């Protein structure tokens, strides 16, 4: 049976290595380039495993 797209998101959402390997989702990267401090903070939170705060900032 074919997996739905939502299954993929739920399974892989908190996998930082996959997130950074593929880059930011299309449409977000140009905006993040304007806010380097936010990008730095988000990367620190994701690497530390503090996903709740990363989602709140994002």
Secondary structure, 3 states (H helix, E strand, C coil): CCCCHHHHHHHHCCCHHHHHHHCCCCCCHHHHCCCHHHHHHHHHHHHHCCHHHHHHHC
